[in-house]
């Protein structure tokens, strides 16, 4: 599947995984640097906020037995 992704898409997915599992990964530079090659600072901020928001919605849904 990785071959089907553009480098930009792969960087976004890697960042999503790192942020979602931040307790384990600590969002390492090895994932952040490739992200900076494909996204502006504003895009990274937007992407990170979207990831955080979706994770929050998921946590609330799980906690509320949805």
mmCIF file of the N, C-alpha and C atoms, coordinates in Angstrom:
data_MODEL
# 
_entry.id   MODEL 
# 
loop_
_atom_site.group_PDB 
_atom_site.id 
_atom_site.type_symbol 
_atom_site.label_atom_id 
_atom_site.label_alt_id 
_atom_site.label_comp_id 
_atom_site.label_asym_id 
_atom_site.label_entity_id 
_atom_site.label_seq_id 
_atom_site.pdbx_PDB_ins_code 
_atom_site.Cartn_x 
_atom_site.Cartn_y 
_atom_site.Cartn_z 
_atom_site.occupancy 
_atom_site.B_iso_or_equiv 
_atom_site.pdbx_formal_charge 
_atom_site.auth_seq_id 
_atom_site.auth_comp_id 
_atom_site.auth_asym_id 
_atom_site.auth_atom_id 
_atom_site.pdbx_PDB_model_num 
ATOM 1   N N  . UNK A 1 1  ? 0.819   -1.186 0.000  1.00 0.00 ? 1  UNK A N  1 
ATOM 2   C CA . UNK A 1 1  ? 0.000   0.000  0.000  1.00 0.00 ? 1  UNK A CA 1 
ATOM 3   C C  . UNK A 1 1  ? 0.867   1.255  0.000  1.00 0.00 ? 1  UNK A C  1 
ATOM 4   N N  . UNK A 1 2  ? 2.000   1.203  0.636  1.00 0.00 ? 2  UNK A N  1 
ATOM 5   C CA . UNK A 1 2  ? 2.864   2.382  0.716  1.00 0.00 ? 2  UNK A CA 1 
ATOM 6   C C  . UNK A 1 2  ? 3.253   2.880  -0.663 1.00 0.00 ? 2  UNK A C  1 
ATOM 7   N N  . UNK A 1 3  ? 3.343   1.983  -1.638 1.00 0.00 ? 3  UNK A N  1 
ATOM 8   C CA . UNK A 1 3  ? 3.686   2.389  -2.996 1.00 0.00 ? 3  UNK A CA 1 
ATOM 9   C C  . UNK A 1 3  ? 2.569   3.198  -3.641 1.00 0.00 ? 3  UNK A C  1 
ATOM 10  N N  . UNK A 1 4  ? 1.360   3.064  -3.130 1.00 0.00 ? 4  UNK A N  1 
ATOM 11  C CA . UNK A 1 4  ? 0.216   3.776  -3.686 1.00 0.00 ? 4  UNK A CA 1 
ATOM 12  C C  . UNK A 1 4  ? 0.116   5.206  -3.162 1.00 0.00 ? 4  UNK A C  1 
ATOM 13  N N  . UNK A 1 5  ? 0.907   5.544  -2.171 1.00 0.00 ? 5  UNK A N  1 
ATOM 14  C CA . UNK A 1 5  ? 0.851   6.864  -1.558 1.00 0.00 ? 5  UNK A CA 1 
ATOM 15  C C  . UNK A 1 5  ? 1.928   7.778  -2.126 1.00 0.00 ? 5  UNK A C  1 
ATOM 16  N N  . UNK A 1 6  ? 1.584   9.018  -2.272 1.00 0.00 ? 6  UNK A N  1 
ATOM 17  C CA . UNK A 1 6  ? 2.593   10.011 -2.639 1.00 0.00 ? 6  UNK A CA 1 
ATOM 18  C C  . UNK A 1 6  ? 3.452   10.286 -1.404 1.00 0.00 ? 6  UNK A C  1 
ATOM 19  N N  . UNK A 1 7  ? 4.628   10.856 -1.581 1.00 0.00 ? 7  UNK A N  1 
ATOM 20  C CA . UNK A 1 7  ? 5.444   11.200 -0.408 1.00 0.00 ? 7  UNK A CA 1 
ATOM 21  C C  . UNK A 1 7  ? 4.710   12.132 0.558  1.00 0.00 ? 7  UNK A C  1 
ATOM 22  N N  . UNK A 1 8  ? 3.925   13.056 0.024  1.00 0.00 ? 8  UNK A N  1 
ATOM 23  C CA . UNK A 1 8  ? 3.137   13.971 0.870  1.00 0.00 ? 8  UNK A CA 1 
ATOM 24  C C  . UNK A 1 8  ? 2.109   13.196 1.697  1.00 0.00 ? 8  UNK A C  1 
ATOM 25  N N  . UNK A 1 9  ? 1.400   12.257 1.054  1.00 0.00 ? 9  UNK A N  1 
ATOM 26  C CA . UNK A 1 9  ? 0.409   11.441 1.765  1.00 0.00 ? 9  UNK A CA 1 
ATOM 27  C C  . UNK A 1 9  ? 1.078   10.563 2.821  1.00 0.00 ? 9  UNK A C  1 
ATOM 28  N N  . UNK A 1 10 ? 2.198   9.966  2.470  1.00 0.00 ? 10 UNK A N  1 
ATOM 29  C CA . UNK A 1 10 ? 2.914   9.111  3.426  1.00 0.00 ? 10 UNK A CA 1 
ATOM 30  C C  . UNK A 1 10 ? 3.373   9.912  4.634  1.00 0.00 ? 10 UNK A C  1 
ATOM 31  N N  . UNK A 1 11 ? 3.846   11.138 4.417  1.00 0.00 ? 11 UNK A N  1 
ATOM 32  C CA . UNK A 1 11 ? 4.281   11.993 5.532  1.00 0.00 ? 11 UNK A CA 1 
ATOM 33  C C  . UNK A 1 11 ? 3.100   12.331 6.426  1.00 0.00 ? 11 UNK A C  1 
ATOM 34  N N  . UNK A 1 12 ? 1.952   12.628 5.835  1.00 0.00 ? 12 UNK A N  1 
ATOM 35  C CA . UNK A 1 12 ? 0.757   12.958 6.621  1.00 0.00 ? 12 UNK A CA 1 
ATOM 36  C C  . UNK A 1 12 ? 0.281   11.759 7.432  1.00 0.00 ? 12 UNK A C  1 
ATOM 37  N N  . UNK A 1 13 ? 0.306   10.590 6.838  1.00 0.00 ? 13 UNK A N  1 
ATOM 38  C CA . UNK A 1 13 ? -0.124  9.388  7.559  1.00 0.00 ? 13 UNK A CA 1 
ATOM 39  C C  . UNK A 1 13 ? 0.851   9.062  8.684  1.00 0.00 ? 13 UNK A C  1 
ATOM 40  N N  . UNK A 1 14 ? 2.134   9.179  8.438  1.00 0.00 ? 14 UNK A N  1 
ATOM 41  C CA . UNK A 1 14 ? 3.125   8.927  9.494  1.00 0.00 ? 14 UNK A CA 1 
ATOM 42  C C  . UNK A 1 14 ? 2.938   9.910  10.643 1.00 0.00 ? 14 UNK A C  1 
ATOM 43  N N  . UNK A 1 15 ? 2.665   11.177 10.312 1.00 0.00 ? 15 UNK A N  1 
ATOM 44  C CA . UNK A 1 15 ? 2.434   12.186 11.353 1.00 0.00 ? 15 UNK A CA 1 
ATOM 45  C C  . UNK A 1 15 ? 1.157   11.867 12.134 1.00 0.00 ? 15 UNK A C  1 
ATOM 46  N N  . UNK A 1 16 ? 0.127   11.430 11.436 1.00 0.00 ? 16 UNK A N  1 
ATOM 47  C CA . UNK A 1 16 ? -1.121  11.059 12.103 1.00 0.00 ? 16 UNK A CA 1 
ATOM 48  C C  . UNK A 1 16 ? -0.884  9.941  13.104 1.00 0.00 ? 16 UNK A C  1 
ATOM 49  N N  . UNK A 1 17 ? -0.146  8.943  12.698 1.00 0.00 ? 17 UNK A N  1 
ATOM 50  C CA . UNK A 1 17 ? 0.161   7.825  13.603 1.00 0.00 ? 17 UNK A CA 1 
ATOM 51  C C  . UNK A 1 17 ? 0.990   8.301  14.797 1.00 0.00 ? 17 UNK A C  1 
ATOM 52  N N  . UNK A 1 18 ? 1.992   9.132  14.546 1.00 0.00 ? 18 UNK A N  1 
ATOM 53  C CA . UNK A 1 18 ? 2.856   9.625  15.630 1.00 0.00 ? 18 UNK A CA 1 
ATOM 54  C C  . UNK A 1 18 ? 2.075   10.461 16.628 1.00 0.00 ? 18 UNK A C  1 
ATOM 55  N N  . UNK A 1 19 ? 1.182   11.318 16.128 1.00 0.00 ? 19 UNK A N  1 
ATOM 56  C CA . UNK A 1 19 ? 0.400   12.169 17.031 1.00 0.00 ? 19 UNK A CA 1 
ATOM 57  C C  . UNK A 1 19 ? -0.644  11.346 17.772 1.00 0.00 ? 19 UNK A C  1 
ATOM 58  N N  . UNK A 1 20 ? -1.273  10.408 17.088 1.00 0.00 ? 20 UNK A N  1 
ATOM 59  C CA . UNK A 1 20 ? -2.270  9.552  17.727 1.00 0.00 ? 20 UNK A CA 1 
ATOM 60  C C  . UNK A 1 20 ? -1.651  8.730  18.853 1.00 0.00 ? 20 UNK A C  1 
ATOM 61  N N  . UNK A 1 21 ? -0.437  8.273  18.668 1.00 0.00 ? 21 UNK A N  1 
ATOM 62  C CA . UNK A 1 21 ? 0.260   7.455  19.666 1.00 0.00 ? 21 UNK A CA 1 
ATOM 63  C C  . UNK A 1 21 ? 1.348   8.267  20.375 1.00 0.00 ? 21 UNK A C  1 
ATOM 64  N N  . UNK A 1 22 ? 1.078   9.532  20.643 1.00 0.00 ? 22 UNK A N  1 
ATOM 65  C CA . UNK A 1 22 ? 2.096   10.457 21.133 1.00 0.00 ? 22 UNK A CA 1 
ATOM 66  C C  . UNK A 1 22 ? 2.718   10.011 22.459 1.00 0.00 ? 22 UNK A C  1 
ATOM 67  N N  . UNK A 1 23 ? 1.955   9.314  23.284 1.00 0.00 ? 23 UNK A N  1 
ATOM 68  C CA . UNK A 1 23 ? 2.495   8.808  24.539 1.00 0.00 ? 23 UNK A CA 1 
ATOM 69  C C  . UNK A 1 23 ? 3.643   7.829  24.331 1.00 0.00 ? 23 UNK A C  1 
ATOM 70  N N  . UNK A 1 24 ? 3.592   7.109  23.245 1.00 0.00 ? 24 UNK A N  1 
ATOM 71  C CA . UNK A 1 24 ? 4.641   6.149  22.902 1.00 0.00 ? 24 UNK A CA 1 
ATOM 72  C C  . UNK A 1 24 ? 5.717   6.773  22.020 1.00 0.00 ? 24 UNK A C  1 
ATOM 73  N N  . UNK A 1 25 ? 5.282   7.586  21.052 1.00 0.00 ? 25 UNK A N  1 
ATOM 74  C CA . UNK A 1 25 ? 6.217   8.064  20.032 1.00 0.00 ? 25 UNK A CA 1 
ATOM 75  C C  . UNK A 1 25 ? 6.908   9.377  20.365 1.00 0.00 ? 25 UNK A C  1 
ATOM 76  N N  . UNK A 1 26 ? 6.226   10.218 21.143 1.00 0.00 ? 26 UNK A N  1 
ATOM 77  C CA . UNK A 1 26 ? 6.722   11.578 21.439 1.00 0.00 ? 26 UNK A CA 1 
ATOM 78  C C  . UNK A 1 26 ? 6.892   12.406 20.169 1.00 0.00 ? 26 UNK A C  1 
ATOM 79  N N  . UNK A 1 27 ? 6.141   12.069 19.109 1.00 0.00 ? 27 UNK A N  1 
ATOM 80  C CA . UNK A 1 27 ? 6.186   12.790 17.832 1.00 0.00 ? 27 UNK A CA 1 
ATOM 81  C C  . UNK A 1 27 ? 7.627   13.107 17.434 1.00 0.00 ? 27 UNK A C  1 
ATOM 82  N N  . UNK A 1 28 ? 8.378   12.089 17.059 1.00 0.00 ? 28 UNK A N  1 
ATOM 83  C CA . UNK A 1 28 ? 9.813   12.257 16.840 1.00 0.00 ? 28 UNK A CA 1 
ATOM 84  C C  . UNK A 1 28 ? 10.167  13.123 15.635 1.00 0.00 ? 28 UNK A C  1 
ATOM 85  N N  . UNK A 1 29 ? 11.352  13.707 15.711 1.00 0.00 ? 29 UNK A N  1 
ATOM 86  C CA . UNK A 1 29 ? 11.863  14.511 14.602 1.00 0.00 ? 29 UNK A CA 1 
ATOM 87  C C  . UNK A 1 29 ? 11.941  13.701 13.310 1.00 0.00 ? 29 UNK A C  1 
ATOM 88  N N  . UNK A 1 30 ? 12.181  12.407 13.433 1.00 0.00 ? 30 UNK A N  1 
ATOM 89  C CA . UNK A 1 30 ? 12.293  11.566 12.241 1.00 0.00 ? 30 UNK A CA 1 
ATOM 90  C C  . UNK A 1 30 ? 10.977  11.495 11.462 1.00 0.00 ? 30 UNK A C  1 
ATOM 91  N N  . UNK A 1 31 ? 9.870   11.791 12.111 1.00 0.00 ? 31 UNK A N  1 
ATOM 92  C CA . UNK A 1 31 ? 8.573   11.845 11.450 1.00 0.00 ? 31 UNK A CA 1 
ATOM 93  C C  . UNK A 1 31 ? 8.215   13.288 11.097 1.00 0.00 ? 31 UNK A C  1 
ATOM 94  N N  . UNK A 1 32 ? 8.615   14.219 11.941 1.00 0.00 ? 32 UNK A N  1 
ATOM 95  C CA . UNK A 1 32 ? 8.284   15.631 11.712 1.00 0.00 ? 32 UNK A CA 1 
ATOM 96  C C  . UNK A 1 32 ? 9.045   16.234 10.542 1.00 0.00 ? 32 UNK A C  1 
ATOM 97  N N  . UNK A 1 33 ? 10.306  15.893 10.399 1.00 0.00 ? 33 UNK A N  1 
ATOM 98  C CA . UNK A 1 33 ? 11.105  16.501 9.326  1.00 0.00 ? 33 UNK A CA 1 
ATOM 99  C C  . UNK A 1 33 ? 10.571  16.186 7.930  1.00 0.00 ? 33 UNK A C  1 
ATOM 100 N N  . UNK A 1 34 ? 10.207  14.944 7.624  1.00 0.00 ? 34 UNK A N  1 
ATOM 101 C CA . UNK A 1 34 ? 9.622   14.690 6.302  1.00 0.00 ? 34 UNK A CA 1 
ATOM 102 C C  . UNK A 1 34 ? 8.307   15.457 6.094  1.00 0.00 ? 34 UNK A C  1 
ATOM 103 N N  . UNK A 1 35 ? 7.565   15.645 7.158  1.00 0.00 ? 35 UNK A N  1 
ATOM 104 C CA . UNK A 1 35 ? 6.329   16.411 7.080  1.00 0.00 ? 35 UNK A CA 1 
ATOM 105 C C  . UNK A 1 35 ? 6.624   17.838 6.631  1.00 0.00 ? 35 UNK A C  1 
ATOM 106 N N  . UNK A 1 36 ? 7.679   18.435 7.160  1.00 0.00 ? 36 UNK A N  1 
ATOM 107 C CA . UNK A 1 36 ? 8.051   19.811 6.819  1.00 0.00 ? 36 UNK A CA 1 
ATOM 108 C C  . UNK A 1 36 ? 8.483   19.949 5.364  1.00 0.00 ? 36 UNK A C  1 
ATOM 109 N N  . UNK A 1 37 ? 8.904   18.856 4.767  1.00 0.00 ? 37 UNK A N  1 
ATOM 110 C CA . UNK A 1 37 ? 9.304   18.890 3.361  1.00 0.00 ? 37 UNK A CA 1 
ATOM 111 C C  . UNK A 1 37 ? 8.099   19.025 2.420  1.00 0.00 ? 37 UNK A C  1 
ATOM 112 N N  . UNK A 1 38 ? 6.915   18.665 2.920  1.00 0.00 ? 38 UNK A N  1 
ATOM 113 C CA . UNK A 1 38 ? 5.733   18.612 2.064  1.00 0.00 ? 38 UNK A CA 1 
ATOM 114 C C  . UNK A 1 38 ? 4.600   19.540 2.490  1.00 0.00 ? 38 UNK A C  1 
ATOM 115 N N  . UNK A 1 39 ? 4.700   20.111 3.682  1.00 0.00 ? 39 UNK A N  1 
ATOM 116 C CA . UNK A 1 39 ? 3.632   20.953 4.211  1.00 0.00 ? 39 UNK A CA 1 
ATOM 117 C C  . UNK A 1 39 ? 4.198   22.249 4.775  1.00 0.00 ? 39 UNK A C  1 
ATOM 118 N N  . UNK A 1 40 ? 3.432   23.318 4.641  1.00 0.00 ? 40 UNK A N  1 
ATOM 119 C CA . UNK A 1 40 ? 3.801   24.591 5.254  1.00 0.00 ? 40 UNK A CA 1 
ATOM 120 C C  . UNK A 1 40 ? 3.519   24.521 6.761  1.00 0.00 ? 40 UNK A C  1 
ATOM 121 N N  . UNK A 1 41 ? 4.022   25.495 7.487  1.00 0.00 ? 41 UNK A N  1 
ATOM 122 C CA . UNK A 1 41 ? 3.760   25.534 8.931  1.00 0.00 ? 41 UNK A CA 1 
ATOM 123 C C  . UNK A 1 41 ? 2.260   25.603 9.213  1.00 0.00 ? 41 UNK A C  1 
ATOM 124 N N  . UNK A 1 42 ? 1.547   26.391 8.445  1.00 0.00 ? 42 UNK A N  1 
ATOM 125 C CA . UNK A 1 42 ? 0.093   26.504 8.637  1.00 0.00 ? 42 UNK A CA 1 
ATOM 126 C C  . UNK A 1 42 ? -0.599  25.176 8.346  1.00 0.00 ? 42 UNK A C  1 
ATOM 127 N N  . UNK A 1 43 ? -0.171  24.486 7.302  1.00 0.00 ? 43 UNK A N  1 
ATOM 128 C CA . UNK A 1 43 ? -0.765  23.182 6.984  1.00 0.00 ? 43 UNK A CA 1 
ATOM 129 C C  . UNK A 1 43 ? -0.469  22.159 8.068  1.00 0.00 ? 43 UNK A C  1 
ATOM 130 N N  . UNK A 1 44 ? 0.733   22.198 8.622  1.00 0.00 ? 44 UNK A N  1 
ATOM 131 C CA . UNK A 1 44 ? 1.075   21.275 9.714  1.00 0.00 ? 44 UNK A CA 1 
ATOM 132 C C  . UNK A 1 44 ? 0.212   21.565 10.927 1.00 0.00 ? 44 UNK A C  1 
ATOM 133 N N  . UNK A 1 45 ? 0.010   22.834 11.229 1.00 0.00 ? 45 UNK A N  1 
ATOM 134 C CA . UNK A 1 45 ? -0.850  23.204 12.359 1.00 0.00 ? 45 UNK A CA 1 
ATOM 135 C C  . UNK A 1 45 ? -2.274  22.712 12.123 1.00 0.00 ? 45 UNK A C  1 
ATOM 136 N N  . UNK A 1 46 ? -2.803  22.928 10.914 1.00 0.00 ? 46 UNK A N  1 
ATOM 137 C CA . UNK A 1 46 ? -4.155  22.472 10.594 1.00 0.00 ? 46 UNK A CA 1 
ATOM 138 C C  . UNK A 1 46 ? -4.265  20.959 10.672 1.00 0.00 ? 46 UNK A C  1 
ATOM 139 N N  . UNK A 1 47 ? -3.290  20.262 10.116 1.00 0.00 ? 47 UNK A N  1 
ATOM 140 C CA . UNK A 1 47 ? -3.296  18.804 10.146 1.00 0.00 ? 47 UNK A CA 1 
ATOM 141 C C  . UNK A 1 47 ? -3.233  18.289 11.581 1.00 0.00 ? 47 UNK A C  1 
ATOM 142 N N  . UNK A 1 48 ? -2.362  18.868 12.375 1.00 0.00 ? 48 UNK A N  1 
ATOM 143 C CA . UNK A 1 48 ? -2.211  18.431 13.764 1.00 0.00 ? 48 UNK A CA 1 
ATOM 144 C C  . UNK A 1 48 ? -3.492  18.677 14.557 1.00 0.00 ? 48 UNK A C  1 
ATOM 145 N N  . UNK A 1 49 ? -4.124  19.816 14.340 1.00 0.00 ? 49 UNK A N  1 
ATOM 146 C CA . UNK A 1 49 ? -5.391  20.105 15.016 1.00 0.00 ? 49 UNK A CA 1 
ATOM 147 C C  . UNK A 1 49 ? -6.471  19.116 14.577 1.00 0.00 ? 49 UNK A C  1 
ATOM 148 N N  . UNK A 1 50 ? -6.535  18.808 13.297 1.00 0.00 ? 50 UNK A N  1 
ATOM 149 C CA . UNK A 1 50 ? -7.517  17.837 12.810 1.00 0.00 ? 50 UNK A CA 1 
ATOM 150 C C  . UNK A 1 50 ? -7.284  16.461 13.430 1.00 0.00 ? 50 UNK A C  1 
ATOM 151 N N  . UNK A 1 51 ? -6.035  16.055 13.535 1.00 0.00 ? 51 UNK A N  1 
ATOM 152 C CA . UNK A 1 51 ? -5.700  14.764 14.160 1.00 0.00 ? 51 UNK A CA 1 
ATOM 153 C C  . UNK A 1 51 ? -6.138  14.771 15.620 1.00 0.00 ? 51 UNK A C  1 
ATOM 154 N N  . UNK A 1 52 ? -5.802  15.825 16.331 1.00 0.00 ? 52 UNK A N  1 
ATOM 155 C CA . UNK A 1 52 ? -6.152  15.925 17.750 1.00 0.00 ? 52 UNK A CA 1 
ATOM 156 C C  . UNK A 1 52 ? -7.668  15.910 17.947 1.00 0.00 ? 52 UNK A C  1 
ATOM 157 N N  . UNK A 1 53 ? -8.381  16.618 17.088 1.00 0.00 ? 53 UNK A N  1 
ATOM 158 C CA . UNK A 1 53 ? -9.832  16.676 17.190 1.00 0.00 ? 53 UNK A CA 1 
ATOM 159 C C  . UNK A 1 53 ? -10.462 15.312 16.937 1.00 0.00 ? 53 UNK A C  1 
ATOM 160 N N  . UNK A 1 54 ? -9.997  14.619 15.917 1.00 0.00 ? 54 UNK A N  1 
ATOM 161 C CA . UNK A 1 54 ? -10.540 13.286 15.637 1.00 0.00 ? 54 UNK A CA 1 
ATOM 162 C C  . UNK A 1 54 ? -10.225 12.309 16.767 1.00 0.00 ? 54 UNK A C  1 
ATOM 163 N N  . UNK A 1 55 ? -9.038  12.432 17.343 1.00 0.00 ? 55 UNK A N  1 
ATOM 164 C CA . UNK A 1 55 ? -8.699  11.588 18.485 1.00 0.00 ? 55 UNK A CA 1 
ATOM 165 C C  . UNK A 1 55 ? -9.591  11.911 19.678 1.00 0.00 ? 55 UNK A C  1 
ATOM 166 N N  . UNK A 1 56 ? -9.886  13.188 19.889 1.00 0.00 ? 56 UNK A N  1 
ATOM 167 C CA . UNK A 1 56 ? -10.783 13.576 20.989 1.00 0.00 ? 56 UNK A CA 1 
ATOM 168 C C  . UNK A 1 56 ? -12.179 13.007 20.765 1.00 0.00 ? 56 UNK A C  1 
ATOM 169 N N  . UNK A 1 57 ? -12.697 13.129 19.543 1.00 0.00 ? 57 UNK A N  1 
ATOM 170 C CA . UNK A 1 57 ? -14.016 12.576 19.245 1.00 0.00 ? 57 UNK A CA 1 
ATOM 171 C C  . UNK A 1 57 ? -14.044 11.069 19.475 1.00 0.00 ? 57 UNK A C  1 
ATOM 172 N N  . UNK A 1 58 ? -13.003 10.388 19.069 1.00 0.00 ? 58 UNK A N  1 
ATOM 173 C CA . UNK A 1 58 ? -12.933 8.945  19.262 1.00 0.00 ? 58 UNK A CA 1 
ATOM 174 C C  . UNK A 1 58 ? -12.916 8.594  20.738 1.00 0.00 ? 58 UNK A C  1 
ATOM 175 N N  . UNK A 1 59 ? -12.128 9.307  21.531 1.00 0.00 ? 59 UNK A N  1 
ATOM 176 C CA . UNK A 1 59 ? -12.064 9.032  22.970 1.00 0.00 ? 59 UNK A CA 1 
ATOM 177 C C  . UNK A 1 59 ? -13.414 9.266  23.641 1.00 0.00 ? 59 UNK A C  1 
ATOM 178 N N  . UNK A 1 60 ? -14.105 10.334 23.267 1.00 0.00 ? 60 UNK A N  1 
ATOM 179 C CA . UNK A 1 60 ? -15.429 10.606 23.840 1.00 0.00 ? 60 UNK A CA 1 
ATOM 180 C C  . UNK A 1 60 ? -16.415 9.507  23.432 1.00 0.00 ? 60 UNK A C  1 
ATOM 181 N N  . UNK A 1 61 ? -16.392 9.129  22.167 1.00 0.00 ? 61 UNK A N  1 
ATOM 182 C CA . UNK A 1 61 ? -17.305 8.087  21.697 1.00 0.00 ? 61 UNK A CA 1 
ATOM 183 C C  . UNK A 1 61 ? -17.060 6.761  22.421 1.00 0.00 ? 61 UNK A C  1 
ATOM 184 N N  . UNK A 1 62 ? -15.812 6.396  22.599 1.00 0.00 ? 62 UNK A N  1 
ATOM 185 C CA . UNK A 1 62 ? -15.493 5.150  23.299 1.00 0.00 ? 62 UNK A CA 1 
ATOM 186 C C  . UNK A 1 62 ? -15.928 5.246  24.765 1.00 0.00 ? 62 UNK A C  1 
ATOM 187 N N  . UNK A 1 63 ? -15.629 6.370  25.396 1.00 0.00 ? 63 UNK A N  1 
ATOM 188 C CA . UNK A 1 63 ? -15.985 6.546  26.803 1.00 0.00 ? 63 UNK A CA 1 
ATOM 189 C C  . UNK A 1 63 ? -17.507 6.534  27.009 1.00 0.00 ? 63 UNK A C  1 
ATOM 190 N N  . UNK A 1 64 ? -18.241 7.041  26.025 1.00 0.00 ? 64 UNK A N  1 
ATOM 191 C CA . UNK A 1 64 ? -19.699 7.101  26.137 1.00 0.00 ? 64 UNK A CA 1 
ATOM 192 C C  . UNK A 1 64 ? -20.387 5.851  25.580 1.00 0.00 ? 64 UNK A C  1 
ATOM 193 N N  . UNK A 1 65 ? -19.566 4.854  25.259 1.00 0.00 ? 65 UNK A N  1 
ATOM 194 C CA . UNK A 1 65 ? -20.068 3.557  24.775 1.00 0.00 ? 65 UNK A CA 1 
ATOM 195 C C  . UNK A 1 65 ? -20.857 3.704  23.473 1.00 0.00 ? 65 UNK A C  1 
ATOM 196 N N  . UNK A 1 66 ? -20.384 4.576  22.606 1.00 0.00 ? 66 UNK A N  1 
ATOM 197 C CA . UNK A 1 66 ? -21.063 4.801  21.333 1.00 0.00 ? 66 UNK A CA 1 
ATOM 198 C C  . UNK A 1 66 ? -20.617 3.795  20.305 1.00 0.00 ? 66 UNK A C  1 
# 
